[in-house]
């Protein structure tokens, strides 16, 4: 066992028995590199990364290569999900130097942490123009030994270039987007939209969760039919494709093709939390039965597959699992052949299921296997007498057979940001679809974040595992997404503690992550470990950037409390969206969604009435069903004063009453749910 044996990260633990003498990231490792006068090999990946596993098996488990690596380098292994700051800084260097990035990320550093040679996956033998990893090691060692001055010049120049990129976003735009800016962003998205297959761009195709949320809000604000059509077509294509698990629910990371047929099979918590909310909001906007079904199945997947004994949600399910030959293969847990369907269901039902799920003799995947799709759900229709019952029976039987296969590994560390996204999605879904078990799951995860991740000083820790807190400080997305989850819980439960806790986190954002002069936000706190540059990125990746997530949570908190400080901070953070919205809307989608809320107010809904009065419940449900962008809800007993939005809101004619406000200026109070709905549609 090497130095990773005591790590909490499942990814690091996967490498704890490598012959490579791995060090965890930390000052001790760099001090040792200085003492030995050797370069650092920084290897960054994550537990569900397929090519990380491949390189580990091919190279890091090779005793001869490991001996060479240990002699001439100081090897450091980093889990990018534990240290997104380290990953972001060096990935920026990789992308600048090579024009692309990805994981595993392989970077060679000086003992001062300055990068001088970059790559991602390297094969064990030369292949397709790539050198072998052994050749790379030998070349870097030769350069370090024989051309040290040249290495020093290159590393110093790269470090200076990276450092000079800091603060570039502060002057990118001062005012939040106008309605015209938001219209231009929606038009720009339309130009990138795949009208035939849904989604944006070509292969590989990723679920565009944040862009879809923006388009739903844009439709709600403007009535844009084209915005809604892009959402409906994309959501249906994903739900019917192989990227969605047609048996167990939940979405894979992305599709390797443009048709959503074959996914990269890892399932990430953040993808499923974000998509759960998109499908829920699509159902809210349209009443779509398909959207409702996918929302429920995705929520059930989160509870069944990712929930941990401590009440949180694990980070991911791996793409790989052991096949019949005993070796790990990507997707083998999920794919089927016609013969396997016949064995599981019998010849007649097997043939019918093969036709329904597009399982062909040739296969849509590898080795004659097919990924299940549900392109035509005619067999579920009510006009087929056995349709729904037959389909349900098929799923139950196939799931039973699939459960006997070796399962993909689970990365069971708890990441604060992603659990915050799950809390928000489950709380909302539970309230709207009347599933109290989802709300209870959201509360349990939130309790874990408070009890394990939140320190007495009001600071967040990034990760935990098995109820043990990690040692890495939370980054901006952890504070923002956790606050978002707490605000959703407040709107659903009315428990003021969640609003208070959200305020604690957002105050920390303003105190430790914000540049008060420019409105810019940094990904790490001012007192965090100093890297070669302080990471700062407002653009969305697989999840909302910490910058735009913070803008959204700040705006919602301001709407509930009347805090001008938080509203001004949200407005300042949205300036970058003005600069990027029409130029790169796919990569600032959450910022555009928040900007729609800012342009609409957002609406502030206060409902006062006895908690056990059905009329109060009817007004609350009407408020939750409102599609007004980013609307916030506070509810409580008459005379409530601790939440500013509820202060001075009397009953009308002794009946439970709703107030719809913007900037704490309210329309006439109403007692009828239909009148409330009309007010929120205006």
URWORA-V600485 format. One record per run of one state. SS is the DSSP state (A for helix, B for strand, O for the rest). FROM is the first residue (numbers start at 1). TO is the last residue. If there is no record, write none. Layout:
BEGIN
SS;FROM;TO
SS;FROM;TO
END
This chain:
BEGIN
O;1;2
A;3;6
O;7;9
A;10;14
O;15;22
B;23;24
O;25;26
A;27;36
O;37;38
B;39;45
O;46;49
A;50;60
O;61;62
A;63;72
B;73;79
O;80;83
A;84;98
O;99;104
B;105;109
O;110;114
B;115;119
O;120;126
B;127;127
O;128;129
B;130;130
O;131;132
A;133;146
O;147;147
A;148;164
O;165;178
A;179;192
B;193;193
O;194;199
B;200;200
O;201;204
B;205;206
O;207;208
A;209;222
O;223;224
A;225;240
O;241;243
B;244;244
O;245;250
B;251;251
O;252;253
B;254;255
O;256;262
B;263;264
O;265;266
B;267;268
A;269;286
O;287;288
A;289;306
B;307;307
O;308;312
B;313;313
O;314;315
B;316;317
O;318;319
B;320;322
O;323;327
B;328;330
O;331;335
B;336;336
O;337;337
A;338;345
O;346;346
A;347;357
O;358;369
B;370;370
O;371;377
A;378;380
O;381;386
A;387;402
O;403;409
B;410;411
O;412;413
B;414;415
A;416;432
O;433;435
A;436;453
B;454;454
O;455;459
B;460;461
O;462;462
B;463;465
O;466;467
B;468;469
O;470;472
B;473;473
O;474;475
A;476;493
O;494;495
A;496;512
O;513;513
B;514;514
O;515;520
B;521;521
O;522;545
A;546;561
O;562;563
A;564;573
O;574;574
A;575;580
O;581;584
A;585;587
O;588;588
A;589;600
O;601;603
B;604;608
O;609;613
A;614;624
O;625;631
B;632;636
O;637;643
A;644;646
O;647;651
B;652;652
O;653;654
B;655;655
O;656;656
B;657;662
O;663;664
B;665;666
O;667;669
B;670;670
O;671;672
A;673;681
O;682;682
END
